[in-house]
Amino acid sequence: MIYKRIGHWHLDVTIHGVRYREALNTTDKRQAKELEKNRIVEIKQRNNACNTGREFTRKSFHEAVKVHLEER
């Protein structure tokens, strides 16, 4: 959700139980809607990367070494 505060648009959204509130640094509502969509996509992509990292840390050392060597 976007809202206007003191002439500027702000973002307030909850994704996977985490609340994100930040300024979009624009006074144009159309641009704010576009920035909101882009920011939500960015947050979701970052969350997916974090989940991948968690899976990697749960592996045993030998499994992690094998995965690391295969990727390199």
Predicted model as a PDB file, atoms N, CA, C, CB and O in Angstrom, pLDDT in the B-factor column:
MODEL        1                                                                  
ATOM      1  N   MET A   1       0.839  -1.155   0.000  1.00 90.00           N  
ATOM      2  CA  MET A   1       0.000   0.000   0.000  1.00 90.00           C  
ATOM      3  C   MET A   1       0.900   1.238   0.000  1.00 90.00           C  
ATOM      4  CB  MET A   1      -0.963  -0.013   1.211  1.00 90.00           C  
ATOM      5  O   MET A   1       1.921   1.285   0.685  1.00 90.00           O  
ATOM      6  N   ILE A   2       0.502   2.211  -0.767  1.00 93.00           N  
ATOM      7  CA  ILE A   2       1.227   3.475  -0.749  1.00 93.00           C  
ATOM      8  C   ILE A   2       0.341   4.533  -0.099  1.00 93.00           C  
ATOM      9  CB  ILE A   2       1.649   3.905  -2.190  1.00 93.00           C  
ATOM     10  O   ILE A   2      -0.887   4.473  -0.168  1.00 93.00           O  
ATOM     11  N   TYR A   3       0.991   5.488   0.524  1.00 93.00           N  
ATOM     12  CA  TYR A   3       0.251   6.586   1.139  1.00 93.00           C  
ATOM     13  C   TYR A   3       1.101   7.847   1.060  1.00 93.00           C  
ATOM     14  CB  TYR A   3      -0.126   6.257   2.618  1.00 93.00           C  
ATOM     15  O   TYR A   3       2.327   7.791   0.963  1.00 93.00           O  
ATOM     16  N   LYS A   4       0.416   8.983   1.104  1.00 95.00           N  
ATOM     17  CA  LYS A   4       1.095  10.269   0.986  1.00 95.00           C  
ATOM     18  C   LYS A   4       1.311  10.864   2.363  1.00 95.00           C  
ATOM     19  CB  LYS A   4       0.290  11.237   0.101  1.00 95.00           C  
ATOM     20  O   LYS A   4       0.403  10.890   3.194  1.00 95.00           O  
ATOM     21  N   ARG A   5       2.528  11.343   2.596  1.00 92.00           N  
ATOM     22  CA  ARG A   5       2.867  11.948   3.877  1.00 92.00           C  
ATOM     23  C   ARG A   5       3.747  13.164   3.619  1.00 92.00           C  
ATOM     24  CB  ARG A   5       3.583  10.926   4.815  1.00 92.00           C  
ATOM     25  O   ARG A   5       4.842  13.039   3.070  1.00 92.00           O  
ATOM     26  N   ILE A   6       3.282  14.304   4.003  1.00 91.00           N  
ATOM     27  CA  ILE A   6       3.982  15.576   3.825  1.00 91.00           C  
ATOM     28  C   ILE A   6       4.434  15.756   2.368  1.00 91.00           C  
ATOM     29  CB  ILE A   6       5.197  15.654   4.774  1.00 91.00           C  
ATOM     30  O   ILE A   6       5.572  16.145   2.105  1.00 91.00           O  
ATOM     31  N   GLY A   7       3.533  15.468   1.437  1.00 93.00           N  
ATOM     32  CA  GLY A   7       3.803  15.718   0.033  1.00 93.00           C  
ATOM     33  C   GLY A   7       4.565  14.626  -0.705  1.00 93.00           C  
ATOM     34  O   GLY A   7       4.703  14.701  -1.926  1.00 93.00           O  
ATOM     35  N   HIS A   8       5.057  13.624  -0.007  1.00 94.00           N  
ATOM     36  CA  HIS A   8       5.808  12.543  -0.646  1.00 94.00           C  
ATOM     37  C   HIS A   8       5.105  11.211  -0.401  1.00 94.00           C  
ATOM     38  CB  HIS A   8       7.266  12.494  -0.116  1.00 94.00           C  
ATOM     39  O   HIS A   8       4.419  11.030   0.605  1.00 94.00           O  
ATOM     40  N   TRP A   9       5.290  10.285  -1.337  1.00 96.00           N  
ATOM     41  CA  TRP A   9       4.661   8.970  -1.243  1.00 96.00           C  
ATOM     42  C   TRP A   9       5.569   7.997  -0.504  1.00 96.00           C  
ATOM     43  CB  TRP A   9       4.324   8.428  -2.641  1.00 96.00           C  
ATOM     44  O   TRP A   9       6.793   8.024  -0.635  1.00 96.00           O  
ATOM     45  N   HIS A  10       4.917   7.130   0.281  1.00 96.00           N  
ATOM     46  CA  HIS A  10       5.615   6.139   1.094  1.00 96.00           C  
ATOM     47  C   HIS A  10       5.023   4.761   0.850  1.00 96.00           C  
ATOM     48  CB  HIS A  10       5.539   6.503   2.590  1.00 96.00           C  
ATOM     49  O   HIS A  10       3.875   4.628   0.428  1.00 96.00           O  
ATOM     50  N   LEU A  11       5.826   3.739   1.123  1.00 94.00           N  
ATOM     51  CA  LEU A  11       5.436   2.340   0.960  1.00 94.00           C  
ATOM     52  C   LEU A  11       5.231   1.726   2.334  1.00 94.00           C  
ATOM     53  CB  LEU A  11       6.505   1.545   0.151  1.00 94.00           C  
ATOM     54  O   LEU A  11       6.036   1.946   3.240  1.00 94.00           O  
ATOM     55  N   ASP A  12       4.166   0.962   2.497  1.00 94.00           N  
ATOM     56  CA  ASP A  12       3.911   0.207   3.726  1.00 94.00           C  
ATOM     57  C   ASP A  12       3.357  -1.145   3.308  1.00 94.00           C  
ATOM     58  CB  ASP A  12       2.915   0.968   4.692  1.00 94.00           C  
ATOM     59  O   ASP A  12       2.198  -1.247   2.906  1.00 94.00           O  
ATOM     60  N   VAL A  13       4.190  -2.193   3.403  1.00 92.00           N  
ATOM     61  CA  VAL A  13       3.783  -3.510   2.941  1.00 92.00           C  
ATOM     62  C   VAL A  13       4.363  -4.576   3.875  1.00 92.00           C  
ATOM     63  CB  VAL A  13       4.243  -3.748   1.475  1.00 92.00           C  
ATOM     64  O   VAL A  13       5.446  -4.402   4.432  1.00 92.00           O  
ATOM     65  N   THR A  14       3.632  -5.676   4.038  1.00 90.00           N  
ATOM     66  CA  THR A  14       4.100  -6.804   4.832  1.00 90.00           C  
ATOM     67  C   THR A  14       4.278  -8.000   3.914  1.00 90.00           C  
ATOM     68  CB  THR A  14       3.112  -7.131   5.989  1.00 90.00           C  
ATOM     69  O   THR A  14       3.345  -8.409   3.223  1.00 90.00           O  
ATOM     70  N   ILE A  15       5.487  -8.561   3.911  1.00 86.00           N  
ATOM     71  CA  ILE A  15       5.809  -9.712   3.067  1.00 86.00           C  
ATOM     72  C   ILE A  15       6.414 -10.790   3.957  1.00 86.00           C  
ATOM     73  CB  ILE A  15       6.792  -9.317   1.902  1.00 86.00           C  
ATOM     74  O   ILE A  15       7.429 -10.567   4.618  1.00 86.00           O  
ATOM     75  N   HIS A  16       5.782 -11.959   3.967  1.00 82.00           N  
ATOM     76  CA  HIS A  16       6.234 -13.090   4.782  1.00 82.00           C  
ATOM     77  C   HIS A  16       6.383 -12.702   6.250  1.00 82.00           C  
ATOM     78  CB  HIS A  16       7.561 -13.628   4.252  1.00 82.00           C  
ATOM     79  O   HIS A  16       7.331 -13.122   6.914  1.00 82.00           O  
ATOM     80  N   GLY A  17       5.444 -11.897   6.754  1.00 84.00           N  
ATOM     81  CA  GLY A  17       5.435 -11.523   8.160  1.00 84.00           C  
ATOM     82  C   GLY A  17       6.389 -10.408   8.547  1.00 84.00           C  
ATOM     83  O   GLY A  17       6.486 -10.063   9.725  1.00 84.00           O  
ATOM     84  N   VAL A  18       7.098  -9.835   7.576  1.00 85.00           N  
ATOM     85  CA  VAL A  18       8.026  -8.740   7.849  1.00 85.00           C  
ATOM     86  C   VAL A  18       7.443  -7.463   7.248  1.00 85.00           C  
ATOM     87  CB  VAL A  18       9.456  -9.042   7.266  1.00 85.00           C  
ATOM     88  O   VAL A  18       7.080  -7.431   6.072  1.00 85.00           O  
ATOM     89  N   ARG A  19       7.357  -6.416   8.061  1.00 90.00           N  
ATOM     90  CA  ARG A  19       6.775  -5.155   7.603  1.00 90.00           C  
ATOM     91  C   ARG A  19       7.867  -4.241   7.062  1.00 90.00           C  
ATOM     92  CB  ARG A  19       6.008  -4.458   8.746  1.00 90.00           C  
ATOM     93  O   ARG A  19       8.895  -4.031   7.705  1.00 90.00           O  
ATOM     94  N   TYR A  20       7.627  -3.704   5.875  1.00 91.00           N  
ATOM     95  CA  TYR A  20       8.550  -2.771   5.233  1.00 91.00           C  
ATOM     96  C   TYR A  20       7.845  -1.432   5.099  1.00 91.00           C  
ATOM     97  CB  TYR A  20       9.027  -3.301   3.836  1.00 91.00           C  
ATOM     98  O   TYR A  20       6.790  -1.337   4.472  1.00 91.00           O  
ATOM     99  N   ARG A  21       8.432  -0.396   5.690  1.00 93.00           N  
ATOM    100  CA  ARG A  21       7.913   0.967   5.597  1.00 93.00           C  
ATOM    101  C   ARG A  21       9.067   1.849   5.170  1.00 93.00           C  
ATOM    102  CB  ARG A  21       7.284   1.455   6.959  1.00 93.00           C  
ATOM    103  O   ARG A  21      10.084   1.941   5.857  1.00 93.00           O  
ATOM    104  N   GLU A  22       8.898   2.498   4.026  1.00 93.00           N  
ATOM    105  CA  GLU A  22       9.979   3.347   3.528  1.00 93.00           C  
ATOM    106  C   GLU A  22       9.450   4.399   2.577  1.00 93.00           C  
ATOM    107  CB  GLU A  22      11.044   2.509   2.837  1.00 93.00           C  
ATOM    108  O   GLU A  22       8.374   4.247   1.999  1.00 93.00           O  
ATOM    109  N   ALA A  23      10.212   5.463   2.418  1.00 93.00           N  
ATOM    110  CA  ALA A  23       9.854   6.553   1.516  1.00 93.00           C  
ATOM    111  C   ALA A  23      10.176   6.144   0.080  1.00 93.00           C  
ATOM    112  CB  ALA A  23      10.604   7.861   1.899  1.00 93.00           C  
ATOM    113  O   ALA A  23      11.178   5.478  -0.179  1.00 93.00           O  
ATOM    114  N   LEU A  24       9.318   6.549  -0.841  1.00 94.00           N  
ATOM    115  CA  LEU A  24       9.552   6.283  -2.261  1.00 94.00           C  
ATOM    116  C   LEU A  24      10.201   7.478  -2.948  1.00 94.00           C  
ATOM    117  CB  LEU A  24       8.239   5.928  -2.960  1.00 94.00           C  
ATOM    118  O   LEU A  24      10.552   7.392  -4.125  1.00 94.00           O  
ATOM    119  N   ASN A  25      10.365   8.579  -2.247  1.00 92.00           N  
ATOM    120  CA  ASN A  25      11.055   9.777  -2.743  1.00 92.00           C  
ATOM    121  C   ASN A  25      10.478  10.320  -4.044  1.00 92.00           C  
ATOM    122  CB  ASN A  25      12.511   9.473  -2.944  1.00 92.00           C  
ATOM    123  O   ASN A  25      11.219  10.652  -4.969  1.00 92.00           O  
ATOM    124  N   THR A  26       9.164  10.407  -4.110  1.00 93.00           N  
ATOM    125  CA  THR A  26       8.500  10.992  -5.263  1.00 93.00           C  
ATOM    126  C   THR A  26       7.213  11.673  -4.805  1.00 93.00           C  
ATOM    127  CB  THR A  26       8.205   9.914  -6.341  1.00 93.00           C  
ATOM    128  O   THR A  26       6.634  11.321  -3.777  1.00 93.00           O  
ATOM    129  N   THR A  27       6.785  12.654  -5.592  1.00 95.00           N  
ATOM    130  CA  THR A  27       5.516  13.328  -5.324  1.00 95.00           C  
ATOM    131  C   THR A  27       4.458  12.932  -6.350  1.00 95.00           C  
ATOM    132  CB  THR A  27       5.708  14.849  -5.325  1.00 95.00           C  
ATOM    133  O   THR A  27       3.307  13.356  -6.250  1.00 95.00           O  
ATOM    134  N   ASP A  28       4.841  12.126  -7.330  1.00 95.00           N  
ATOM    135  CA  ASP A  28       3.939  11.697  -8.396  1.00 95.00           C  
ATOM    136  C   ASP A  28       3.336  10.337  -8.053  1.00 95.00           C  
ATOM    137  CB  ASP A  28       4.683  11.633  -9.752  1.00 95.00           C  
ATOM    138  O   ASP A  28       4.066   9.373  -7.827  1.00 95.00           O  
ATOM    139  N   LYS A  29       2.004  10.259  -8.014  1.00 95.00           N  
ATOM    140  CA  LYS A  29       1.335   9.018  -7.624  1.00 95.00           C  
ATOM    141  C   LYS A  29       1.589   7.896  -8.623  1.00 95.00           C  
ATOM    142  CB  LYS A  29      -0.160   9.252  -7.484  1.00 95.00           C  
ATOM    143  O   LYS A  29       1.777   6.748  -8.220  1.00 95.00           O  
ATOM    144  N   ARG A  30       1.599   8.205  -9.913  1.00 96.00           N  
ATOM    145  CA  ARG A  30       1.836   7.157 -10.919  1.00 96.00           C  
ATOM    146  C   ARG A  30       3.224   6.564 -10.773  1.00 96.00           C  
ATOM    147  CB  ARG A  30       1.657   7.716 -12.335  1.00 96.00           C  
ATOM    148  O   ARG A  30       3.401   5.349 -10.864  1.00 96.00           O  
ATOM    149  N   GLN A  31       4.197   7.411 -10.550  1.00 96.00           N  
ATOM    150  CA  GLN A  31       5.566   6.928 -10.361  1.00 96.00           C  
ATOM    151  C   GLN A  31       5.662   6.130  -9.052  1.00 96.00           C  
ATOM    152  CB  GLN A  31       6.572   8.119 -10.350  1.00 96.00           C  
ATOM    153  O   GLN A  31       6.386   5.136  -8.985  1.00 96.00           O  
ATOM    154  N   ALA A  32       4.946   6.556  -8.034  1.00 95.00           N  
ATOM    155  CA  ALA A  32       4.967   5.852  -6.751  1.00 95.00           C  
ATOM    156  C   ALA A  32       4.420   4.436  -6.890  1.00 95.00           C  
ATOM    157  CB  ALA A  32       4.160   6.625  -5.705  1.00 95.00           C  
ATOM    158  O   ALA A  32       4.957   3.502  -6.296  1.00 95.00           O  
ATOM    159  N   LYS A  33       3.349   4.272  -7.676  1.00 96.00           N  
ATOM    160  CA  LYS A  33       2.790   2.936  -7.897  1.00 96.00           C  
ATOM    161  C   LYS A  33       3.801   2.033  -8.592  1.00 96.00           C  
ATOM    162  CB  LYS A  33       1.500   3.020  -8.727  1.00 96.00           C  
ATOM    163  O   LYS A  33       3.929   0.860  -8.242  1.00 96.00           O  
ATOM    164  N   GLU A  34       4.511   2.565  -9.562  1.00 96.00           N  
ATOM    165  CA  GLU A  34       5.528   1.793 -10.282  1.00 96.00           C  
ATOM    166  C   GLU A  34       6.688   1.435  -9.347  1.00 96.00           C  
ATOM    167  CB  GLU A  34       6.048   2.588 -11.506  1.00 96.00           C  
ATOM    168  O   GLU A  34       7.170   0.302  -9.359  1.00 96.00           O  
ATOM    169  N   LEU A  35       7.131   2.390  -8.548  1.00 95.00           N  
ATOM    170  CA  LEU A  35       8.214   2.133  -7.594  1.00 95.00           C  
ATOM    171  C   LEU A  35       7.797   1.093  -6.553  1.00 95.00           C  
ATOM    172  CB  LEU A  35       8.633   3.437  -6.897  1.00 95.00           C  
ATOM    173  O   LEU A  35       8.612   0.281  -6.117  1.00 95.00           O  
ATOM    174  N   GLU A  36       6.520   1.125  -6.159  1.00 95.00           N  
ATOM    175  CA  GLU A  36       6.007   0.142  -5.197  1.00 95.00           C  
ATOM    176  C   GLU A  36       6.108  -1.269  -5.771  1.00 95.00           C  
ATOM    177  CB  GLU A  36       4.540   0.462  -4.819  1.00 95.00           C  
ATOM    178  O   GLU A  36       6.580  -2.187  -5.100  1.00 95.00           O  
ATOM    179  N   LYS A  37       5.668  -1.434  -6.999  1.00 95.00           N  
ATOM    180  CA  LYS A  37       5.731  -2.758  -7.639  1.00 95.00           C  
ATOM    181  C   LYS A  37       7.165  -3.251  -7.735  1.00 95.00           C  
ATOM    182  CB  LYS A  37       5.100  -2.711  -9.039  1.00 95.00           C  
ATOM    183  O   LYS A  37       7.447  -4.408  -7.425  1.00 95.00           O  
ATOM    184  N   ASN A  38       8.070  -2.384  -8.160  1.00 94.00           N  
ATOM    185  CA  ASN A  38       9.476  -2.765  -8.303  1.00 94.00           C  
ATOM    186  C   ASN A  38      10.090  -3.142  -6.957  1.00 94.00           C  
ATOM    187  CB  ASN A  38      10.273  -1.623  -8.939  1.00 94.00           C  
ATOM    188  O   ASN A  38      10.847  -4.108  -6.862  1.00 94.00           O  
ATOM    189  N   ARG A  39       9.762  -2.381  -5.926  1.00 93.00           N  
ATOM    190  CA  ARG A  39      10.329  -2.644  -4.603  1.00 93.00           C  
ATOM    191  C   ARG A  39       9.823  -3.965  -4.034  1.00 93.00           C  
ATOM    192  CB  ARG A  39       9.992  -1.500  -3.644  1.00 93.00           C  
ATOM    193  O   ARG A  39      10.585  -4.695  -3.400  1.00 93.00           O  
ATOM    194  N   ILE A  40       8.552  -4.283  -4.250  1.00 92.00           N  
ATOM    195  CA  ILE A  40       7.988  -5.543  -3.766  1.00 92.00           C  
ATOM    196  C   ILE A  40       8.671  -6.721  -4.451  1.00 92.00           C  
ATOM    197  CB  ILE A  40       6.463  -5.589  -4.008  1.00 92.00           C  
ATOM    198  O   ILE A  40       9.001  -7.711  -3.799  1.00 92.00           O  
ATOM    199  N   VAL A  41       8.884  -6.620  -5.759  1.00 92.00           N  
ATOM    200  CA  VAL A  41       9.589  -7.678  -6.485  1.00 92.00           C  
ATOM    201  C   VAL A  41      11.005  -7.842  -5.948  1.00 92.00           C  
ATOM    202  CB  VAL A  41       9.625  -7.372  -7.993  1.00 92.00           C  
ATOM    203  O   VAL A  41      11.478  -8.964  -5.766  1.00 92.00           O  
ATOM    204  N   GLU A  42      11.675  -6.734  -5.696  1.00 90.00           N  
ATOM    205  CA  GLU A  42      13.041  -6.766  -5.164  1.00 90.00           C  
ATOM    206  C   GLU A  42      13.095  -7.445  -3.795  1.00 90.00           C  
ATOM    207  CB  GLU A  42      13.602  -5.344  -5.063  1.00 90.00           C  
ATOM    208  O   GLU A  42      13.993  -8.244  -3.530  1.00 90.00           O  
ATOM    209  N   ILE A  43      12.140  -7.128  -2.933  1.00 88.00           N  
ATOM    210  CA  ILE A  43      12.100  -7.726  -1.598  1.00 88.00           C  
ATOM    211  C   ILE A  43      11.848  -9.226  -1.696  1.00 88.00           C  
ATOM    212  CB  ILE A  43      11.011  -7.056  -0.735  1.00 88.00           C  
ATOM    213  O   ILE A  43      12.490 -10.008  -0.995  1.00 88.00           O  
ATOM    214  N   LYS A  44      10.921  -9.634  -2.558  1.00 88.00           N  
ATOM    215  CA  LYS A  44      10.612 -11.058  -2.705  1.00 88.00           C  
ATOM    216  C   LYS A  44      11.801 -11.830  -3.254  1.00 88.00           C  
ATOM    217  CB  LYS A  44       9.403 -11.250  -3.616  1.00 88.00           C  
ATOM    218  O   LYS A  44      12.058 -12.953  -2.819  1.00 88.00           O  
ATOM    219  N   GLN A  45      12.526 -11.255  -4.195  1.00 86.00           N  
ATOM    220  CA  GLN A  45      13.709 -11.929  -4.731  1.00 86.00           C  
ATOM    221  C   GLN A  45      14.777 -12.083  -3.670  1.00 86.00           C  
ATOM    222  CB  GLN A  45      14.268 -11.162  -5.924  1.00 86.00           C  
ATOM    223  O   GLN A  45      15.443 -13.116  -3.604  1.00 86.00           O  
ATOM    224  N   ARG A  46      14.948 -11.072  -2.841  1.00 83.00           N  
ATOM    225  CA  ARG A  46      15.931 -11.137  -1.763  1.00 83.00           C  
ATOM    226  C   ARG A  46      15.539 -12.209  -0.749  1.00 83.00           C  
ATOM    227  CB  ARG A  46      16.066  -9.766  -1.070  1.00 83.00           C  
ATOM    228  O   ARG A  46      16.406 -12.909  -0.226  1.00 83.00           O  
ATOM    229  N   ASN A  47      14.235 -12.346  -0.465  1.00 71.00           N  
ATOM    230  CA  ASN A  47      13.773 -13.368   0.471  1.00 71.00           C  
ATOM    231  C   ASN A  47      14.037 -14.761  -0.079  1.00 71.00           C  
ATOM    232  CB  ASN A  47      12.281 -13.192   0.768  1.00 71.00           C  
ATOM    233  O   ASN A  47      14.395 -15.661   0.681  1.00 71.00           O  
ATOM    234  N   ASN A  48      13.870 -14.958  -1.377  1.00 62.00           N  
ATOM    235  CA  ASN A  48      14.154 -16.259  -1.974  1.00 62.00           C  
ATOM    236  C   ASN A  48      15.631 -16.589  -1.865  1.00 62.00           C  
ATOM    237  CB  ASN A  48      13.714 -16.288  -3.438  1.00 62.00           C  
ATOM    238  O   ASN A  48      15.992 -17.742  -1.629  1.00 62.00           O  
ATOM    239  N   ALA A  49      16.482 -15.602  -2.033  1.00 57.00           N  
ATOM    240  CA  ALA A  49      17.923 -15.825  -1.908  1.00 57.00           C  
ATOM    241  C   ALA A  49      18.270 -16.212  -0.474  1.00 57.00           C  
ATOM    242  CB  ALA A  49      18.711 -14.563  -2.333  1.00 57.00           C  
ATOM    243  O   ALA A  49      19.136 -17.060  -0.258  1.00 57.00           O  
ATOM    244  N   CYS A  50      17.621 -15.615   0.490  1.00 57.00           N  
ATOM    245  CA  CYS A  50      17.875 -15.948   1.894  1.00 57.00           C  
ATOM    246  C   CYS A  50      17.467 -17.384   2.187  1.00 57.00           C  
ATOM    247  CB  CYS A  50      17.120 -14.984   2.826  1.00 57.00           C  
ATOM    248  O   CYS A  50      18.167 -18.086   2.916  1.00 57.00           O  
ATOM    249  N   ASN A  51      16.345 -17.832   1.629  1.00 54.00           N  
ATOM    250  CA  ASN A  51      15.903 -19.199   1.857  1.00 54.00           C  
ATOM    251  C   ASN A  51      16.898 -20.195   1.277  1.00 54.00           C  
ATOM    252  CB  ASN A  51      14.521 -19.420   1.251  1.00 54.00           C  
ATOM    253  O   ASN A  51      17.134 -21.248   1.870  1.00 54.00           O  
ATOM    254  N   THR A  52      17.482 -19.878   0.130  1.00 58.00           N  
ATOM    255  CA  THR A  52      18.477 -20.746  -0.472  1.00 58.00           C  
ATOM    256  C   THR A  52      19.701 -20.841   0.420  1.00 58.00           C  
ATOM    257  CB  THR A  52      18.865 -20.241  -1.860  1.00 58.00           C  
ATOM    258  O   THR A  52      20.267 -21.923   0.578  1.00 58.00           O  
ATOM    259  N   GLY A  53      20.112 -19.748   0.995  1.00 62.00           N  
ATOM    260  CA  GLY A  53      21.255 -19.733   1.910  1.00 62.00           C  
ATOM    261  C   GLY A  53      21.001 -20.561   3.153  1.00 62.00           C  
ATOM    262  O   GLY A  53      21.903 -21.237   3.647  1.00 62.00           O  
ATOM    263  N   ARG A  54      19.787 -20.514   3.660  1.00 63.00           N  
ATOM    264  CA  ARG A  54      19.444 -21.305   4.850  1.00 63.00           C  
ATOM    265  C   ARG A  54      19.539 -22.794   4.543  1.00 63.00           C  
ATOM    266  CB  ARG A  54      18.023 -20.954   5.351  1.00 63.00           C  
ATOM    267  O   ARG A  54      20.028 -23.567   5.367  1.00 63.00           O  
ATOM    268  N   GLU A  55      19.076 -23.203   3.363  1.00 71.00           N  
ATOM    269  CA  GLU A  55      19.171 -24.613   2.985  1.00 71.00           C  
ATOM    270  C   GLU A  55      20.629 -25.046   2.917  1.00 71.00           C  
ATOM    271  CB  GLU A  55      18.476 -24.863   1.632  1.00 71.00           C  
ATOM    272  O   GLU A  55      20.973 -26.155   3.326  1.00 71.00           O  
ATOM    273  N   PHE A  56      21.475 -24.179   2.406  1.00 67.00           N  
ATOM    274  CA  PHE A  56      22.894 -24.507   2.281  1.00 67.00           C  
ATOM    275  C   PHE A  56      23.534 -24.666   3.662  1.00 67.00           C  
ATOM    276  CB  PHE A  56      23.629 -23.419   1.474  1.00 67.00           C  
ATOM    277  O   PHE A  56      24.380 -25.542   3.849  1.00 67.00           O  
ATOM    278  N   THR A  57      23.148 -23.843   4.618  1.00 70.00           N  
ATOM    279  CA  THR A  57      23.759 -23.918   5.946  1.00 70.00           C  
ATOM    280  C   THR A  57      23.313 -25.136   6.728  1.00 70.00           C  
ATOM    281  CB  THR A  57      23.438 -22.678   6.731  1.00 70.00           C  
ATOM    282  O   THR A  57      23.970 -25.515   7.697  1.00 70.00           O  
ATOM    283  N   ARG A  58      22.224 -25.754   6.338  1.00 77.00           N  
ATOM    284  CA  ARG A  58      21.750 -26.946   7.040  1.00 77.00           C  
ATOM    285  C   ARG A  58      22.429 -28.218   6.551  1.00 77.00           C  
ATOM    286  CB  ARG A  58      20.253 -27.079   6.881  1.00 77.00           C  
ATOM    287  O   ARG A  58      22.244 -29.280   7.146  1.00 77.00           O  
ATOM    288  N   LYS A  59      23.195 -28.132   5.500  1.00 80.00           N  
ATOM    289  CA  LYS A  59      23.902 -29.303   4.974  1.00 80.00           C  
ATOM    290  C   LYS A  59      25.106 -29.618   5.848  1.00 80.00           C  
ATOM    291  CB  LYS A  59      24.346 -29.067   3.511  1.00 80.00           C  
ATOM    292  O   LYS A  59      25.652 -28.753   6.533  1.00 80.00           O  
ATOM    293  N   SER A  60      25.504 -30.894   5.803  1.00 85.00           N  
ATOM    294  CA  SER A  60      26.729 -31.251   6.506  1.00 85.00           C  
ATOM    295  C   SER A  60      27.913 -30.634   5.764  1.00 85.00           C  
ATOM    296  CB  SER A  60      26.882 -32.802   6.619  1.00 85.00           C  
ATOM    297  O   SER A  60      27.778 -30.189   4.624  1.00 85.00           O  
ATOM    298  N   PHE A  61      29.058 -30.613   6.411  1.00 87.00           N  
ATOM    299  CA  PHE A  61      30.226 -29.982   5.817  1.00 87.00           C  
ATOM    300  C   PHE A  61      30.597 -30.656   4.495  1.00 87.00           C  
ATOM    301  CB  PHE A  61      31.410 -30.030   6.789  1.00 87.00           C  
ATOM    302  O   PHE A  61      30.895 -29.970   3.518  1.00 87.00           O  
ATOM    303  N   HIS A  62      30.581 -31.978   4.454  1.00 87.00           N  
ATOM    304  CA  HIS A  62      30.974 -32.708   3.240  1.00 87.00           C  
ATOM    305  C   HIS A  62      30.000 -32.442   2.086  1.00 87.00           C  
ATOM    306  CB  HIS A  62      31.045 -34.218   3.529  1.00 87.00           C  
ATOM    307  O   HIS A  62      30.420 -32.285   0.939  1.00 87.00           O  
ATOM    308  N   GLU A  63      28.705 -32.393   2.393  1.00 86.00           N  
ATOM    309  CA  GLU A  63      27.719 -32.084   1.351  1.00 86.00           C  
ATOM    310  C   GLU A  63      27.896 -30.655   0.848  1.00 86.00           C  
ATOM    311  CB  GLU A  63      26.287 -32.284   1.884  1.00 86.00           C  
ATOM    312  O   GLU A  63      27.795 -30.402  -0.353  1.00 86.00           O  
ATOM    313  N   ALA A  64      28.159 -29.728   1.751  1.00 82.00           N  
ATOM    314  CA  ALA A  64      28.350 -28.332   1.367  1.00 82.00           C  
ATOM    315  C   ALA A  64      29.582 -28.171   0.478  1.00 82.00           C  
ATOM    316  CB  ALA A  64      28.479 -27.449   2.613  1.00 82.00           C  
ATOM    317  O   ALA A  64      29.562 -27.391  -0.473  1.00 82.00           O  
ATOM    318  N   VAL A  65      30.646 -28.901   0.782  1.00 85.00           N  
ATOM    319  CA  VAL A  65      31.854 -28.840  -0.042  1.00 85.00           C  
ATOM    320  C   VAL A  65      31.554 -29.351  -1.443  1.00 85.00           C  
ATOM    321  CB  VAL A  65      32.997 -29.659   0.596  1.00 85.00           C  
ATOM    322  O   VAL A  65      31.988 -28.749  -2.426  1.00 85.00           O  
ATOM    323  N   LYS A  66      30.823 -30.446  -1.547  1.00 87.00           N  
ATOM    324  CA  LYS A  66      30.477 -31.009  -2.864  1.00 87.00           C  
ATOM    325  C   LYS A  66      29.661 -29.998  -3.688  1.00 87.00           C  
ATOM    326  CB  LYS A  66      29.676 -32.335  -2.694  1.00 87.00           C  
ATOM    327  O   LYS A  66      29.939 -29.780  -4.867  1.00 87.00           O  
ATOM    328  N   VAL A  67      28.662 -29.391  -3.058  1.00 82.00           N  
ATOM    329  CA  VAL A  67      27.835 -28.413  -3.755  1.00 82.00           C  
ATOM    330  C   VAL A  67      28.670 -27.220  -4.189  1.00 82.00           C  
ATOM    331  CB  VAL A  67      26.677 -27.954  -2.866  1.00 82.00           C  
ATOM    332  O   VAL A  67      28.520 -26.730  -5.308  1.00 82.00           O  
ATOM    333  N   HIS A  68      29.542 -26.754  -3.318  1.00 81.00           N  
ATOM    334  CA  HIS A  68      30.389 -25.603  -3.626  1.00 81.00           C  
ATOM    335  C   HIS A  68      31.315 -25.909  -4.812  1.00 81.00           C  
ATOM    336  CB  HIS A  68      31.220 -25.203  -2.387  1.00 81.00           C  
ATOM    337  O   HIS A  68      31.471 -25.078  -5.707  1.00 81.00           O  
ATOM    338  N   LEU A  69      31.924 -27.095  -4.818  1.00 87.00           N  
ATOM    339  CA  LEU A  69      32.834 -27.456  -5.898  1.00 87.00           C  
ATOM    340  C   LEU A  69      32.096 -27.639  -7.224  1.00 87.00           C  
ATOM    341  CB  LEU A  69      33.586 -28.730  -5.542  1.00 87.00           C  
ATOM    342  O   LEU A  69      32.632 -27.306  -8.281  1.00 87.00           O  
ATOM    343  N   GLU A  70      30.873 -28.164  -7.174  1.00 85.00           N  
ATOM    344  CA  GLU A  70      30.090 -28.332  -8.401  1.00 85.00           C  
ATOM    345  C   GLU A  70      29.727 -26.977  -9.000  1.00 85.00           C  
ATOM    346  CB  GLU A  70      28.814 -29.147  -8.119  1.00 85.00           C  
ATOM    347  O   GLU A  70      29.749 -26.813 -10.220  1.00 85.00           O  
ATOM    348  N   GLU A  71      29.393 -26.004  -8.151  1.00 80.00           N  
ATOM    349  CA  GLU A  71      29.003 -24.685  -8.644  1.00 80.00           C  
ATOM    350  C   GLU A  71      30.187 -23.921  -9.221  1.00 80.00           C  
ATOM    351  CB  GLU A  71      28.366 -23.878  -7.526  1.00 80.00           C  
ATOM    352  O   GLU A  71      30.021 -23.113 -10.135  1.00 80.00           O  
ATOM    353  N   ARG A  72      31.363 -24.169  -8.699  1.00 77.00           N  
ATOM    354  CA  ARG A  72      32.549 -23.438  -9.174  1.00 77.00           C  
ATOM    355  C   ARG A  72      33.101 -24.154 -10.359  1.00 77.00           C  
ATOM    356  CB  ARG A  72      33.627 -23.300  -8.073  1.00 77.00           C  
ATOM    357  O   ARG A  72      34.102 -23.723 -10.930  1.00 77.00           O  
TER     358      ARG A  72                                                      
ENDMDL                                                                          
END                                                                             
